Amino acid sequence: DWTNQPVTVDVSWSDEGGSDLQKYKYAITSSGIMPEEWKNEVIGKTEPIIIDTEGENYLHIIGCDNAGNESTDNIFGKYKLDFTIPELIGENEINSDTKVSSIKFAAKDDGAGVSKFVVNGTEISGTEYIATSNGDYKFEISDYAGNTLTKDLKITNIYSECDKNLGHPTYDSSYAK
């Protein structure tokens, strides 16, 4: 599951040989492959490890006991962190100087992904919505990590013109509230 908060991992050790933990080192990476670079060694104690890097993370730990025996790479995770709120694409089309017949909006989230897209209180199936009339719009976008964007927009530049040469006038799709 995704989260929008840093993750704290409590580290504890046991040593079957009885010489106890001398030190350990750890690394936080984006893959399960053994890292080449490690954080500084922690001597003789265990401290919580905080994972606060956005994305999918793995925790690698290697311990060494007082007899000099080193463990293999212990891999924990995947820890999935997303701190970024979703985006609403299409706002730049709202410009009273530019006449358009509709405006396409899209909900976007590069981290955890869009879990819910709501326009004017109605949940949208998928991540796209096309506004075809002027008015007030309330967009709510949530992602799977719990981040939410709420945006109130007023659209005033949607116009329609008949292109069938039937003599119909251009009309403004505004409505009076």
C-alpha positions in Angstrom: 0.0 0.0 0.0 1.0 3.6 -0.6 1.4 6.2 2.1 1.9 9.9 2.2 4.0 9.8 5.4 7.6 8.8 6.1 8.0 5.2 7.3 9.9 4.3 10.5 11.5 0.9 10.6 12.6 -0.5 14.0 15.7 -2.6 13.7 16.4 -5.5 16.1 19.1 -8.2 15.9 19.7 -11.6 17.3 22.9 -13.6 17.1 22.8 -17.4 17.3 26.5 -17.5 18.2 26.0 -15.3 21.2 28.6 -12.7 20.6 25.9 -10.0 19.9 25.8 -7.2 17.4 28.9 -5.1 17.0 27.7 -2.8 14.1 25.5 -2.7 11.1 25.1 -0.7 7.9 22.1 0.0 5.8 21.0 1.6 2.5 17.7 2.7 1.1 17.4 2.1 -2.6 14.8 1.8 -5.4 15.5 -1.8 -6.1 16.1 -5.2 -4.5 19.6 -5.4 -5.9 22.4 -5.2 -3.4 23.7 -1.6 -3.3 27.2 -0.4 -3.9 26.9 2.5 -1.5 25.9 2.3 2.2 25.1 4.7 4.9 27.6 5.1 7.7 27.9 2.2 10.0 26.0 2.2 13.2 28.1 0.9 16.1 26.7 -1.2 18.9 23.1 -0.1 19.0 20.0 -0.1 17.0 18.2 3.0 16.0 15.0 3.4 14.0 15.6 3.9 10.3 13.4 6.5 8.6 12.5 6.1 5.0 11.4 9.4 3.6 12.3 9.2 -0.1 9.4 9.5 -2.5 8.8 6.4 -4.7 9.2 2.7 -4.2 12.0 2.0 -1.7 13.8 -1.1 -0.3 15.8 -1.2 2.9 19.1 -3.2 2.8 20.8 -4.1 6.1 24.0 -6.0 6.8 25.1 -6.7 10.4 28.3 -7.8 11.9 28.7 -9.5 15.3 31.5 -9.1 17.8 33.2 -12.2 16.5 33.5 -10.6 13.0 30.7 -12.6 11.3 28.9 -10.6 8.7 25.3 -11.3 7.6 24.1 -11.4 4.1 22.1 -8.5 2.6 18.8 -8.5 4.4 16.2 -6.8 2.1 13.0 -5.3 3.4 10.2 -3.5 1.5 8.8 -2.4 -0.8 8.0 0.8 1.0 5.8 3.0 -1.3 5.8 6.7 -0.5 4.0 9.5 -2.4 4.1 13.0 -0.9 3.0 14.9 -4.0 -0.7 16.0 -4.6 -2.3 15.0 -7.9 -2.5 17.4 -10.8 -5.3 18.7 -12.9 -4.3 19.1 -16.5 -6.3 21.5 -18.7 -6.5 24.6 -16.6 -4.4 26.5 -19.1 -7.4 26.3 -21.5 -9.5 28.5 -19.3 -8.9 31.9 -20.8 -11.7 34.3 -21.6 -9.8 35.6 -24.6 -9.7 32.1 -26.3 -13.0 30.8 -27.5 -13.3 27.0 -27.5 -16.1 24.5 -28.0 -15.0 22.3 -25.0 -12.2 21.9 -22.5 -10.6 18.6 -21.7 -9.4 18.0 -18.2 -7.3 15.1 -17.0 -6.5 13.9 -13.5 -2.8 12.9 -13.2 -0.6 11.4 -10.5 2.8 10.0 -11.3 3.4 8.4 -7.9 0.6 6.2 -6.4 -1.8 6.9 -9.2 -5.2 8.4 -9.4 -7.7 6.6 -7.1 -10.7 9.0 -7.5 -11.7 11.8 -9.9 -14.8 13.9 -8.9 -16.3 16.8 -10.9 -19.1 18.8 -9.3 -19.8 16.0 -6.8 -20.0 13.2 -9.4 -17.3 10.6 -9.6 -15.9 10.2 -13.1 -15.0 6.8 -14.5 -11.4 7.1 -15.7 -9.1 10.2 -15.5 -10.6 12.5 -18.2 -13.5 14.9 -18.2 -14.7 17.2 -21.0 -16.5 20.4 -20.0 -18.9 21.5 -22.7 -20.6 24.5 -21.0 -19.5 27.5 -19.0 -20.0 27.7 -15.3 -18.5 26.9 -11.9 -16.6 23.6 -11.6 -15.3 21.8 -8.6 -12.6 19.2 -9.2 -11.4 16.7 -6.6 -8.6 14.3 -7.3 -7.3 11.7 -4.9 -4.4 9.3 -5.2 -3.8 5.9 -3.6 -1.5 7.4 -1.0 -4.2 9.7 0.4 -3.1 13.0 -1.2 -5.9 15.1 -2.5 -6.3 18.2 -4.8 -9.4 20.3 -4.6 -9.7 23.0 -7.2 -12.6 25.4 -7.9 -12.6 26.9 -11.4 -14.9 29.2 -13.3 -15.1 28.5 -17.1 -16.3 31.4 -19.2 -14.8 30.8 -22.7 -16.8 27.9 -24.1 -18.6 29.0 -27.3 -20.2 27.0 -30.1 -20.7 27.8 -33.8 -22.7 25.9 -36.3 -20.4 24.7 -39.1 -23.2 23.3 -41.3 -23.9 26.7 -43.1 -27.5 26.6 -41.9 -27.4 30.2 -40.7 -27.4 29.4 -37.1 -25.9 32.1 -34.8 -22.8 31.6 -32.6 -23.9 31.2 -29.1 -22.4 31.4 -25.7 -23.1 28.4 -23.6 -23.1 30.4 -20.3 -26.0 30.1 -18.0 -27.4 32.4 -15.4 -27.4 31.1 -11.9 
